[in-house]
């Protein structure tokens, strides 16, 4: 109201002064005398007119003065209010408690309420900004913790391939400090959603890894997170698995070949034995030829035995064996076998545990390895045989699929020979694989070693480099039982003749015919059949008593084991 009255007074004064054509200036000049005013007025009633004009002039001047005085007071009050508001704003910015006259009805209250409204809105926006910043910070911290705890190597890079982050797993995988990795550009493909095989060189060693890339937002910018998984050990295990499967397939094939060849060899040897007893072959020349046939047959039988050992189709005579005693007894024979230009060195561990194995097969394993070492040292060298107790732990087992963790006896056979390349080692235990010249090797020596050791539940490894010798390590499970004695030789019986009836079941016609001739030569009556089904039919038709059944085990339609029960019920 005061402000409105002041404006009204100023307006009235200004109108009065304009009526008298008086131009106000600041500061106001002295008022002119009434006579001067009267001289310029119209010539009516001079006295009345002069008095009226003088009163209007005085009233206008008074209104102007009052308005100026009030305006000055209001301006001073507003100035103080503005100063107070300025101080309040500064206090608010420092988060200090202040009082604003928001309940004032005047201009100060209007300004105070406006300041409060603006401040409240600003505080709300600041709080929202801080909340969003805290949210982003917590998300970044969570991502950082997740990346740090991930067992895979994690790296964050941008489109320019600048590395911004690496975790501890990446430091271990690359073998470099985190600072060094961040200085290097990311050199692998950035293909989100696709697994890529990459190679990592660490301290001169080449490692295999799988790379998976995904787009992320890192510190408010577009980036990529790269996950690297070391697949070196997995690839080694897969290679071992493929090798084991290949060896299994080769073993089955070799077993089938050995079985068929053994049948042919049996025919040859049995025919030779029959001829030796024939009076028509009594002359020396015929006897010499028959002996040559027998010698070749025995060598062929030895090869067949090695093949069957590789395919685990022969059962030895397992017993508890002291490896120290076995090698000590075998050492003189080994020295003669390898020659005088090769030094034989043996290392035995006291308190050595025992193993369960066939001693003759263990001797064959050691002799095969010794012969292999001798051929690798044509200019002489050293052959070392060591025996130790060893415990194979989980890390070792994870690298070798075919072995179980636990206590073993370790047999180490090493030489100082020419060594082997990686290509040769890849085929080392395959039957008929040899690097020796034609006629100097059968390619079955190491295959036999592998077959015998696996049949005993053991494990064999080889380490070799070209020009640096070869090291074979054989692990056999320990046994705690006492040392067994050598089994007694089975008693020998003289071949006697007879008149009984024998049912002969064999799918190989040549083998069946020759066996029949041998049995009939000793006086036996032979009924023959090519498989189990045919044998049942023969037994059902023939009324004679069958005293003995001689049958092959594996045959078409019905094998020997399936034949026994129905034949027993029939007879």
C-alpha positions in Angstrom: 0.0 0.0 0.0 2.8 2.4 0.9 4.4 1.7 -2.5 1.1 2.4 -4.3 0.5 5.6 -2.4 4.0 6.8 -3.2 3.4 6.2 -6.9 0.1 8.0 -6.8 1.6 11.0 -5.0 4.4 11.2 -7.5 1.8 11.0 -10.4 -0.3 13.9 -8.9 2.7 16.1 -8.4 3.9 15.4 -11.9 0.5 16.2 -13.4 0.3 19.5 -11.4 3.7 20.5 -12.6 2.9 19.6 -16.2 -0.3 21.8 -15.9 1.9 24.7 -14.9 4.4 23.8 -17.6 7.1 23.4 -14.9 9.8 20.8 -15.8 11.1 19.2 -12.6 14.8 18.7 -12.4 16.9 17.0 -9.8 17.7 18.7 -7.5 14.7 20.9 -7.7 15.4 24.6 -8.5 13.9 27.4 -6.3 10.2 28.1 -7.0 9.6 31.3 -9.1 7.6 34.2 -7.4 3.8 34.3 -7.9 4.0 37.5 -9.9 6.0 35.7 -12.6 3.4 33.0 -12.7 0.6 35.6 -12.9 2.2 37.5 -15.7 1.9 34.4 -17.9 -1.7 33.5 -16.9 -4.9 34.4 -18.9 -6.3 37.8 -18.1 -9.6 36.9 -16.3 -9.8 37.2 -12.6 -6.2 37.8 -12.0 -6.2 37.5 -8.2 -8.3 34.3 -8.0 -6.4 32.8 -10.8 -3.1 33.7 -9.3 -4.1 32.2 -5.9 -5.3 29.0 -7.6 -2.2 28.5 -9.6 0.0 29.2 -6.6 -1.9 26.5 -4.5 -1.6 23.9 -7.3 2.0 24.6 -7.7 2.6 24.3 -4.0 0.6 21.0 -3.8 2.4 19.5 -6.8 5.8 20.3 -5.4 4.7 18.9 -2.1 3.5 15.6 -3.7 6.8 15.2 -5.6 8.8 15.8 -2.5 6.8 13.3 -0.5 7.1 10.7 -3.4 10.8 11.2 -3.5 11.2 10.8 0.2 9.1 7.6 0.2 10.9 6.2 -2.8 14.2 6.8 -1.2 13.1 4.9 1.9 11.7 2.0 0.0 14.9 1.8 -2.1 16.9 1.7 1.1 14.7 -1.0 2.5 14.9 -3.1 -0.8 18.6 -2.6 -0.9 19.0 -4.0 2.6 16.7 -6.9 1.6 18.8 -7.7 -1.4 21.9 -7.6 0.7 20.4 -10.0 3.1 19.3 -12.3 0.3 22.8 -12.2 -1.2 24.3 -13.2 2.1 21.7 -15.9 2.4 22.5 -17.3 -1.0 26.2 -17.4 -0.1 25.3 -19.2 3.2 23.2 -21.8 1.4 26.0 -22.5 -1.1 28.2 -23.2 2.0 25.4 -25.5 3.4 24.9 -23.2 6.4 21.6 -22.7 8.1 20.0 -19.3 7.3 16.7 -17.5 7.9 14.7 -16.0 5.1 11.6 -13.8 5.6 9.3 -16.0 3.6 6.3 -14.9 5.6 6.8 -11.2 4.8 4.0 -9.8 2.6 6.3 -7.2 1.0 8.9 -7.4 -1.7 11.4 -9.0 0.7 9.0 -11.9 1.2 8.5 -12.3 -2.6 12.2 -12.4 -3.2 12.8 -14.8 -0.2 10.1 -17.2 -1.4 11.6 -17.1 -4.9 15.1 -17.9 -3.5 13.7 -20.8 -1.4 11.9 -22.2 -4.5 15.0 -22.0 -6.6 17.2 -23.4 -3.9 14.9 -26.3 -3.3 14.8 -27.2 -7.0 18.6 -26.9 -7.2 19.0 -29.2 -4.2 16.7 -31.8 -5.7 18.6 -31.8 -9.0 21.9 -32.0 -7.1 20.7 -34.9 -5.1 19.5 -36.7 -8.2 22.8 -36.1 -9.9 24.7 -37.4 -6.8 22.5 -40.5 -6.7 23.1 -41.3 -10.4 26.9 -40.7 -9.9 26.9 -43.0 -6.9 24.9 -45.6 -8.9 27.4 -45.5 -11.7 30.3 -45.6 -9.2 28.9 -48.7 -7.5 28.2 -50.4 -10.8 31.8 -49.7 -11.9 33.1 -51.0 -8.6 30.9 -54.2 -8.9 32.2 -54.7 -12.5 35.8 -54.2 -11.3 35.3 -56.8 -8.5 33.7 -59.3 -10.9 36.5 -58.9 -13.4 39.2 -59.1 -10.7 37.6 -62.3 -9.3 37.1 -64.0 -12.7 39.5 -67.0 -13.1 39.8 -66.2 -16.8 42.1 -63.5 -18.1 39.9 -60.3 -18.5 40.9 -57.2 -20.4 39.0 -54.0 -21.2 39.9 -52.2 -24.5 38.3 -49.5 -26.6 37.9 -49.1 -30.4 41.4 -47.7 -30.6 42.7 -50.9 -29.0 43.9 -49.1 -25.9 43.9 -51.4 -22.9 42.2 -49.7 -19.9 42.0 -52.7 -17.5 43.6 -56.1 -16.9 42.9 -58.5 -14.0 45.3 -60.7 -12.1 44.5 -63.7 -14.2 45.6 -61.8 -17.3 48.9 -60.9 -15.6 49.5 -64.6 -14.9 48.5 -65.7 -18.4 50.8 -63.2 -20.2 53.5 -63.3 -17.6 53.8 -59.5 -17.7 53.0 -56.7 -15.1 49.6 -55.0 -15.5 51.3 -51.7 -16.4 53.1 -53.3 -19.3 49.9 -54.9 -20.6 48.1 -51.5 -20.5 50.9 -49.9 -22.5 50.6 -52.5 -25.2 47.8 -52.3 -27.9 45.3 -55.1 -27.9 46.4 -57.2 -30.8 43.7 -59.8 -31.0 40.4 -59.7 -33.1 37.5 -57.7 -31.7 34.6 -59.8 -32.9 31.8 -59.8 -30.4 29.8 -63.0 -29.9 32.4 -65.2 -31.7 35.0 -67.5 -30.1 38.4 -67.1 -31.7 41.4 -69.4 -31.3 44.5 -67.3 -30.5 48.1 -67.9 -29.5 49.9 -66.2 -26.6 53.7 -66.1 -26.4 54.9 -66.2 -22.7 58.6 -66.3 -22.0 59.3 -68.0 -25.3 56.5 -70.6 -24.8 53.5 -70.5 -27.2 50.2 -71.0 -25.4 46.8 -71.7 -26.9 43.8 -69.7 -25.8 40.1 -69.0 -26.6 39.1 -65.4 -27.0 35.5 -64.2 -26.4 34.7 -60.4 -26.8 31.6 -58.6 -25.6 30.7 -54.9 -25.9 30.4 -52.9 -22.6 30.3 -49.4 -21.3 33.4 -48.5 -19.5 33.6 -45.2 -17.6 30.8 -43.7 -19.7 32.4 -44.7 -23.0 31.8 -47.6 -25.5 34.4 -50.4 -25.0 35.0 -54.2 -25.2 35.7 -56.7 -22.5 37.8 -59.6 -23.7 37.9 -63.0 -21.9 40.9 -65.2 -22.6 40.8 -68.9 -21.5 44.1 -70.9 -21.5 43.4 -74.0 -23.5 47.0 -75.4 -23.7 46.4 -78.2 -21.2 43.0 -79.0 -22.6 44.5 -79.4 -26.1 47.2 -81.6 -24.7 44.6 -83.8 -23.0 42.6 -83.9 -26.2 45.7 -85.0 -28.1 46.3 -87.7 -25.5 42.7 -88.9 -25.8 42.9 -89.0 -29.6 46.2 -90.9 -29.3 44.6 -93.4 -26.8 41.7 -93.9 -29.1 44.0 -94.4 -32.1 46.0 -96.9 -30.1 42.8 -98.7 -29.1 41.7 -98.9 -32.7 45.2 -100.1 -33.8 45.2 -102.6 -31.0 41.8 -104.1 -32.1 43.1 -104.3 -35.7 46.4 -105.9 -34.6 44.5 -108.3 -32.4 42.3 -109.5 -35.3 45.4 -109.9 -37.5 47.3 -111.8 -34.7 44.3 -114.1 -34.2 44.0 -115.0 -37.9 47.8 -115.2 -38.3 48.1 -117.4 -35.3 45.6 -119.8 -36.8 47.7 -120.0 -40.0 50.9 -120.4 -37.9 49.4 -123.2 -35.9 48.6 -125.0 -39.1 52.2 -124.6 -40.3 53.7 -125.8 -37.0 51.3 -128.7 -36.6 51.9 -129.9 -40.2 55.6 -129.7 -39.6 55.3 -131.8 -36.4 53.2 -134.4 -38.3 55.8 -134.6 -41.0 58.6 -135.0 -38.5 57.0 -138.2 -37.3 56.2 -139.6 -40.8 58.6 -142.3 -41.9 58.7 -140.9 -45.4 60.4 -137.7 -44.0 63.2 -139.6 -42.2 66.0 -138.6 -44.6 68.4 -135.9 -43.3 67.6 -133.4 -46.1 63.9 -133.5 -45.3 64.6 -133.3 -41.6 66.7 -130.2 -42.1 64.0 -128.4 -44.1 61.4 -129.3 -41.5 63.7 -127.9 -38.8 64.0 -124.7 -40.7 60.2 -124.5 -41.0 60.0 -125.0 -37.2 62.6 -122.3 -36.5 60.7 -119.8 -38.7 57.5 -120.8 -37.1 58.9 -120.2 -33.6 60.1 -116.7 -34.6 56.6 -116.0 -36.0 55.1 -117.2 -32.8 57.2 -114.8 -30.9 56.0 -111.9 -33.0 52.4 -113.1 -32.5 53.0 -113.1 -28.8 54.2 -109.5 -28.9 51.2 -108.5 -30.8 48.8 -110.2 -28.4 50.7 -108.6 -25.5 50.2 -105.2 -27.1 46.5 -105.8 -27.6 46.1 -107.2 -24.0 44.8 -110.5 -25.3 47.3 -112.6 -23.4 47.1 -113.1 -19.7 50.4 -113.4 -17.8 51.0 -115.0 -14.4 50.9 -112.0 -12.1 52.6 -112.2 -8.8 54.2 -109.8 -6.3 57.6 -108.7 -7.5 60.5 -106.9 -6.0 61.7 -104.6 -8.9 65.2 -104.2 -7.2 65.8 -107.9 -7.2 64.4 -108.4 -10.7 66.7 -105.7 -12.2 69.8 -107.0 -10.3 69.3 -110.5 -11.7 68.7 -109.1 -15.2 71.7 -106.7 -15.2 74.4 -109.2 -16.4 72.2 -110.3 -19.3 71.5 -106.7 -20.2 75.2 -105.8 -20.2 75.9 -108.6 -22.7 72.9 -107.5 -24.7 74.0 -103.8 -25.1 77.7 -104.5 -25.6 80.9 -103.4 -23.9 80.9 -99.9 -25.5 77.8 -98.9 -23.5 78.0 -98.4 -19.8 75.2 -99.8 -17.7 74.4 -97.9 -14.5 71.7 -98.9 -12.0 70.2 -96.9 -9.1 68.1 -98.7 -6.5 66.0 -97.1 -3.7 66.1 -98.8 -0.3 62.7 -99.6 1.1 61.2 -100.0 -2.3 57.6 -101.1 -2.5 56.4 -104.2 -4.3 54.4 -104.5 -7.5 52.0 -107.1 -8.9 53.1 -108.2 -12.3 54.3 -111.1 -14.5 58.1 -111.2 -14.0 58.8 -112.6 -17.4 56.8 -109.7 -19.0 58.6 -107.1 -16.9 61.9 -108.6 -18.1 60.7 -108.4 -21.7 59.8 -104.7 -21.1 63.2 -103.9 -19.8 65.0 -105.8 -22.5 63.0 -104.1 -25.2 63.9 -100.7 -23.8 67.5 -101.7 -23.5 67.7 -102.9 -27.1 66.0 -99.7 -28.3 68.6 -97.7 -26.3 71.5 -99.7 -27.7 70.4 -99.0 -31.3 70.2 -95.3 -30.4 73.9 -95.3 -29.3 75.9 -96.7 -32.2 79.1 -95.0 -31.0 78.6 -96.1 -27.4 77.2 -94.2 -24.4 75.4 -94.8 -21.1 72.3 -96.7 -20.2 70.8 -95.9 -16.8 68.1 -97.9 -15.0 66.6 -96.3 -11.9 63.9 -97.5 -9.5 62.0 -95.3 -7.1 58.8 -95.0 -5.1 56.7 -92.2 -6.5 53.3 -90.6 -5.7 51.4 -89.3 -8.7 49.3 -86.3 -7.6 46.2 -84.6 -9.1 48.1 -82.1 -11.2 50.0 -84.9 -12.9 46.8 -87.0 -13.4 45.0 -84.0 -15.0 47.7 -84.0 -17.7 47.6 -87.8 -18.3 44.1 -89.2 -18.8 45.0 -92.9 -18.5 46.5 -92.9 -15.0 44.9 -92.6 -11.5 46.4 -90.7 -8.6 48.2 -92.8 -5.9 51.4 -94.6 -5.0 53.5 -96.1 -7.7 56.9 -97.7 -8.3 58.8 -95.8 -11.0 61.1 -97.5 -13.4 63.3 -95.1 -15.4 65.3 -96.2 -18.4 67.4 -93.4 -20.0 70.1 -93.3 -22.5 72.6 -90.8 -24.0 71.7 -91.6 -27.6 70.5 -89.7 -30.6 67.1 -88.9 -29.2 63.8 -88.5 -31.1 61.9 -85.8 -32.9 58.3 -84.8 -32.0 57.1 -86.5 -35.1 58.7 -89.8 -34.1 57.4 -89.6 -30.6 53.8 -89.1 -32.0 54.0 -92.6 -33.5 56.3 -94.3 -30.9 54.0 -96.9 -29.5 52.2 -97.8 -32.8 52.7 -101.4 -33.9 55.1 -101.9 -36.9 56.3 -98.3 -36.7 60.1 -98.1 -36.8 62.8 -95.7 -37.8 65.4 -98.4 -38.3 66.5 -99.6 -41.8 64.7 -102.4 -43.4 65.4 -105.8 -41.8 66.8 -104.3 -38.6 63.5 -103.9 -36.7 60.0 -105.2 -36.5 58.4 -102.1 -35.0 56.8 -104.1 -32.2 59.3 -103.6 -29.4 57.8 -100.4 -27.9 54.3 -101.4 -28.8 54.8 -104.5 -26.7 56.1 -102.4 -23.8 53.0 -100.2 -24.0 50.7 -103.1 -24.1 52.3 -105.0 -21.2 52.4 -101.9 -18.9 48.8 -101.0 -19.6 47.7 -104.5 -19.0 49.4 -104.3 -15.6 47.4 -101.1 -14.8 50.5 -99.0 -15.2 51.5 -95.9 -17.2 54.4 -95.1 -19.5 55.7 -91.7 -20.6 58.7 -90.7 -22.8 60.8 -87.6 -22.9 63.3 -87.1 -25.7 64.9 -84.4 -27.8 67.0 -84.9 -31.0 70.6 -85.2 -30.0 69.9 -85.2 -26.2 69.0 -88.9 -25.5 65.7 -90.5 -24.4 64.1 -91.0 -21.0 61.3 -93.6 -20.5 59.4 -93.5 -17.2 57.2 -96.5 -16.3 54.8 -96.4 -13.3 53.4 -99.6 -11.8 50.9 -99.6 -8.9 52.4 -100.5 -5.6 51.4 -103.7 -3.7 51.8 -104.3 0.0 51.7 -108.1 0.0 54.9 -110.2 0.4 57.1 -111.2 -2.5 55.6 -114.3 -4.3 57.7 -117.2 -5.2 58.3 -118.3 -8.8 55.5 -120.6 -9.8 56.4 -124.3 -10.2 56.7 -125.5 -13.8 53.6 -127.5 -14.7 54.1 -131.3 -14.9 54.8 -132.9 -18.3 52.6 -135.7 -19.5 53.2 -138.2 -22.3 50.8 -138.1 -25.1 48.5 -141.1 -25.0 46.2 -142.6 -27.6 42.5 -143.2 -27.1 39.2 -144.3 -28.6 36.8 -141.7 -27.2 34.6 -139.4 -29.3 35.6 -135.7 -29.5 33.3 -133.0 -30.9 35.6 -130.5 -32.7 34.0 -127.0 -33.3 36.2 -124.6 -35.3 35.2 -122.0 -37.9 38.5 -122.1 -39.8 38.3 -125.0 -42.2 42.0 -125.5 -42.6 42.6 -125.4 -38.8 39.6 -127.8 -38.2 40.9 -130.3 -40.8 44.4 -130.4 -39.5 43.3 -130.7 -35.9 41.0 -133.6 -36.9 44.0 -135.4 -38.6 46.1 -135.0 -35.5 43.4 -136.3 -33.1 42.5 -139.2 -35.4 46.2 -140.1 -35.7 46.1 -140.8 -32.0 43.0 -143.0 -32.3 40.2 -140.6 -31.4 36.9 -140.4 -33.2 36.2 -136.8 -34.3 32.8 -135.2 -35.0 33.3 -131.7 -36.5 31.2 -128.6 -36.9 32.0 -125.0 -38.1 30.0 -123.2 -35.4 27.9 -123.6 -32.3 24.6 -124.0 -34.1 26.0 -126.7 -36.4 27.5 -128.4 -33.4 24.1 -128.7 -31.6 22.7 -130.2 -34.8 25.5 -132.8 -35.1 25.2 -133.7 -31.4 21.4 -134.2 -31.8 21.7 -136.4 -34.8 24.7 -138.6 -33.7 23.7 -141.2 -31.1 27.3 -141.8 -30.0 28.4 -140.5 -26.6 30.5 -137.3 -26.8 33.4 -137.6 -24.3 35.1 -134.2 -25.0 34.3 -130.9 -26.8 37.1 -128.9 -28.3 35.8 -125.6 -29.5 36.9 -122.2 -30.6 35.6 -119.3 -28.4 34.6 -116.8 -31.0 32.7 -118.0 -34.0 29.8 -116.9 -36.3 26.2 -117.5 -35.1 27.1 -119.1 -31.8 30.5 -119.1 -30.0 32.0 -121.7 -27.8 30.7 -120.3 -24.5 27.1 -120.1 -25.7 27.4 -123.7 -26.9 28.2 -125.3 -23.5 24.9 -124.9 -21.7 22.5 -126.2 -24.4 24.9 -129.1 -25.2 25.0 -130.1 -21.5 21.2 -130.1 -21.3 21.0 -132.1 -24.5 23.5 -134.8 -23.3 
